[in-house]
Amino acid sequence: MNKPHKPTLSRRDAIKLMGISPIAAGVLASSTGSSIAQASEDVQGKIVIVGGGAGAIMVLSRLLNTIKNPDITIIAPNEIHLYQPGQVFVGAGELKFEELVIDNNRYIDQEKVTWIKDEVAQFDPDNNILITRARERITYEYLVVATGIEYHYEKIKGLSKEDIGKNGVTSVYLSDLEKGTAHGATATWEWFQELKKAAKTKKPKVIYTQPNTAIKCGGAPQKMLYLSADYLKQEGLSAEYTFATNGSKLFSLPAIEKSLEKTQERYDTITNKFKHNLIAIDTKGKKATFEHNYSVKGEWDEDLEEYEMIPQKEEVVMEYDFIHIVPPMAAVSAVANSALAWQKGSAKGWLEVDKYSLQHRRYKNVFGIGDVCGIPKGKTGGSARHHGPIVVGNLISVMKNQKLQEVFDGYTVCPLKTQYGEIIMAEFNYKGPAPSFPLAFEKPRWIWWAFDLYMLEPMYKYLMLPGRM
Ligand SMILES: Cc1cc2nc3c(=O)[nH]c(=O)nc-3n(C[C@H](O)[C@H](O)[C@H](O)COP(=O)(O)OP(=O)(O)OC[C@H]3O[C@@H](n4cnc5c(N)ncnc54)[C@H](O)[C@@H]3O)c2cc1C
């Protein structure tokens, strides 16, 4: 059995933090010791956590910090996971890929926890059984699902993962969570440089896409647009940028949408193509085909006193020199194809949990954390952090046969990079804006850039993953 080593703050990370904020360094210094209250809950029952990323580790640490004699098994194939928010900074040349790699052995204490290094192939919640890829049969009394998202590049006709990083095609998302690589992020940084080289001779046509599925980090498609446009602007260069999104606006909150419209004015010729979903690509001929959905005015309806709107669709082909693709995304197939998934509606295929309690709506001994949850807002690490205490509190209540107490407010966060050195820190919940600091939250600020680039990753490692925050 591996001897787990507790996550301690490295000298390098401490210096990074102190350079940014003595307060934050103080918080961290005090929290990397044994500041966690003694586990006090005397509950019984076998808990299985499925997944080995942000949500799984956060919930595991919180359960270990809370339950006196825990009986916990974690099923995850990956020894390492990535600090995924850093992929955008790798794509923009601000971080190296190696800085994102996190060793799961630091958090999964195998003296206290059983770790099955495999994937769950089948969920059988009617019998409280899981089947792994190696055909091992695992039983549980309580289950936490933290399996995240799967990318479906192959759903875009003509595209495969192998095309990323070639012929002007990139995608900052592409990673192999099992192998712990983020090929898409490093390819994107090369793409930035190729784009700059091309812009020296002519104005290249650059397309940035956003698909018609839920995606993790909803702001990332625009982050890549503004960072690459700023990368050229700093050299006095520009391009013809097209943001082709299946959405109908730049952001759901009006104040932030206005701020993004202002951001776009800083860059030369950004054209927004709303309700455009990438369906096919010819990577050799450099042509992208979108399905454009729109509606036209029909007959006047006397009863409703309004015109009937008739939905239409058309295929639109756009030529490009460079394209940044955000793939269609779905819950991992083992969940999507199981009884645990929503069987219909807009969340079909995602884990059917209650949006406030994060408890499964039909299987009361099952909870969800992170991106896999079929709830209205936020597939972000920030949301997963807020899910942690809700899941643990409510799971303990179920184990004690008590009424659920904890309520998730829908918190999510999107650090929108509008240029190098500036971020709009969009924090919101089910009710609307939810800024953590009393500042006009729609304004781009350098302080958020510094916070996101230098502080969040150490906070993730030393506070969030060990369940201290
Ligand atoms: C480019 C990019 C930028 C982002 N930017 C931000 C940001 O700025 N702010 C922010 O808060 N968030 C951001 N995020 C989102 C954030 O990283 C995710 O929301 C977060 O990692 C979700 O955690 P998770 O545990 O749900 O999923 P993951 O961390 O993806 O973990 C899922 C885990 O489940 C495992 N797994 C999958 N299937 C199975 C199975 N069948 N059996 C067992 N294990 C399985 C996988 O191996 C993996 O370990 C970004 C993400 C990306 C990709």
The ligand as an SDF file (V2000), in Angstrom:
LIG
                    3D

 53 58  0  0  0  0  0  0  0  0999 V2000
  -10.6140   24.3930  -20.2900 C   0  0  0  0  0  0  0  0  0  0  0  0
  -11.3090   24.3900  -18.9590 C   0  0  0  0  0  0  0  0  0  0  0  0
  -11.4080   25.5680  -18.2360 C   0  0  0  0  0  0  0  0  0  0  0  0
  -12.0470   25.5840  -17.0040 C   0  0  0  0  0  0  0  0  0  0  0  0
  -12.0910   26.7410  -16.2920 N   0  0  0  0  0  0  0  0  0  0  0  0
  -12.6590   26.7660  -15.0670 C   0  0  0  0  0  0  0  0  0  0  0  0
  -12.6170   27.9350  -14.2580 C   0  0  0  0  0  0  0  0  0  0  0  0
  -12.0490   28.9520  -14.6480 O   0  0  0  0  0  0  0  0  0  0  0  0
  -13.2200   27.8980  -13.0400 N   0  0  0  0  0  0  0  0  0  0  0  0
  -13.8240   26.7690  -12.5700 C   0  0  0  0  0  0  0  0  0  0  0  0
  -14.3330   26.7770  -11.4400 O   0  0  0  0  0  0  0  0  0  0  0  0
  -13.8890   25.6510  -13.3200 N   0  0  0  0  0  0  0  0  0  0  0  0
  -13.3170   25.6150  -14.5420 C   0  0  0  0  0  0  0  0  0  0  0  0
  -13.3350   24.4650  -15.2930 N   0  0  0  0  0  0  0  0  0  0  0  0
  -14.2190   23.3480  -14.8930 C   0  0  0  0  0  0  0  0  0  0  0  0
  -13.6770   22.4660  -13.7950 C   0  0  0  0  0  0  0  0  0  0  0  0
  -12.3750   22.0540  -14.0660 O   0  0  0  0  0  0  0  0  0  0  0  0
  -14.6210   21.2780  -13.6730 C   0  0  0  0  0  0  0  0  0  0  0  0
  -15.9180   21.7750  -13.4640 O   0  0  0  0  0  0  0  0  0  0  0  0
  -14.2490   20.3610  -12.5350 C   0  0  0  0  0  0  0  0  0  0  0  0
  -12.9940   19.7700  -12.7800 O   0  0  0  0  0  0  0  0  0  0  0  0
  -15.3250   19.2900  -12.3770 C   0  0  0  0  0  0  0  0  0  0  0  0
  -14.9500   18.3130  -11.4680 O   0  0  0  0  0  0  0  0  0  0  0  0
  -15.5850   16.8480  -11.5660 P   0  0  0  0  0  0  0  0  0  0  0  0
  -15.0450   16.0980  -10.4030 O   0  0  0  0  0  0  0  0  0  0  0  0
  -17.0360   16.9410  -11.7400 O   0  0  0  0  0  0  0  0  0  0  0  0
  -15.0180   16.2460  -12.9120 O   0  0  0  0  0  0  0  0  0  0  0  0
  -13.5200   15.8970  -13.2810 P   0  0  0  0  0  0  0  0  0  0  0  0
  -12.5780   16.7400  -12.4830 O   0  0  0  0  0  0  0  0  0  0  0  0
  -13.4230   15.9800  -14.7500 O   0  0  0  0  0  0  0  0  0  0  0  0
  -13.3360   14.3980  -12.7970 O   0  0  0  0  0  0  0  0  0  0  0  0
  -14.0580   13.3140  -13.2880 C   0  0  0  0  0  0  0  0  0  0  0  0
  -13.3360   12.0610  -12.8510 C   0  0  0  0  0  0  0  0  0  0  0  0
  -14.1640   10.9170  -13.0170 O   0  0  0  0  0  0  0  0  0  0  0  0
  -13.3710    9.8600  -13.5270 C   0  0  0  0  0  0  0  0  0  0  0  0
  -14.2930    8.9660  -14.2310 N   0  0  0  0  0  0  0  0  0  0  0  0
  -14.9620    9.1720  -15.3830 C   0  0  0  0  0  0  0  0  0  0  0  0
  -15.7410    8.1180  -15.6880 N   0  0  0  0  0  0  0  0  0  0  0  0
  -15.5660    7.2150  -14.6940 C   0  0  0  0  0  0  0  0  0  0  0  0
  -16.0960    5.9370  -14.4390 C   0  0  0  0  0  0  0  0  0  0  0  0
  -16.9700    5.3660  -15.2700 N   0  0  0  0  0  0  0  0  0  0  0  0
  -15.6910    5.2820  -13.3260 N   0  0  0  0  0  0  0  0  0  0  0  0
  -14.8080    5.8450  -12.4630 C   0  0  0  0  0  0  0  0  0  0  0  0
  -14.2740    7.0740  -12.6640 N   0  0  0  0  0  0  0  0  0  0  0  0
  -14.6490    7.7480  -13.7650 C   0  0  0  0  0  0  0  0  0  0  0  0
  -12.3410   10.5330  -14.4170 C   0  0  0  0  0  0  0  0  0  0  0  0
  -11.2170    9.7320  -14.5990 O   0  0  0  0  0  0  0  0  0  0  0  0
  -12.0450   11.7790  -13.5940 C   0  0  0  0  0  0  0  0  0  0  0  0
  -11.0560   11.4960  -12.6400 O   0  0  0  0  0  0  0  0  0  0  0  0
  -12.6460   24.3950  -16.5040 C   0  0  0  0  0  0  0  0  0  0  0  0
  -12.5200   23.2040  -17.2230 C   0  0  0  0  0  0  0  0  0  0  0  0
  -11.8420   23.1920  -18.4320 C   0  0  0  0  0  0  0  0  0  0  0  0
  -11.7050   21.9000  -19.1820 C   0  0  0  0  0  0  0  0  0  0  0  0
  1  2  1  0
  2  3  1  0
  2 52  2  0
  3  4  2  0
  4  5  1  0
  4 50  1  0
  5  6  2  0
  6  7  1  0
  6 13  1  0
  7  8  2  0
  7  9  1  0
  9 10  1  0
 10 11  2  0
 10 12  1  0
 12 13  2  0
 13 14  1  0
 14 15  1  0
 14 50  1  0
 15 16  1  0
 16 17  1  0
 16 18  1  0
 18 19  1  0
 18 20  1  0
 20 21  1  0
 20 22  1  0
 22 23  1  0
 23 24  1  0
 24 25  2  0
 24 26  1  0
 24 27  1  0
 27 28  1  0
 28 29  2  0
 28 30  1  0
 28 31  1  0
 31 32  1  0
 32 33  1  0
 33 34  1  0
 33 48  1  0
 34 35  1  0
 35 36  1  0
 35 46  1  0
 36 37  1  0
 36 45  1  0
 37 38  2  0
 38 39  1  0
 39 40  1  0
 39 45  2  0
 40 41  1  0
 40 42  2  0
 42 43  1  0
 43 44  2  0
 44 45  1  0
 46 47  1  0
 46 48  1  0
 48 49  1  0
 50 51  2  0
 51 52  1  0
 52 53  1  0
M  END
$$$$
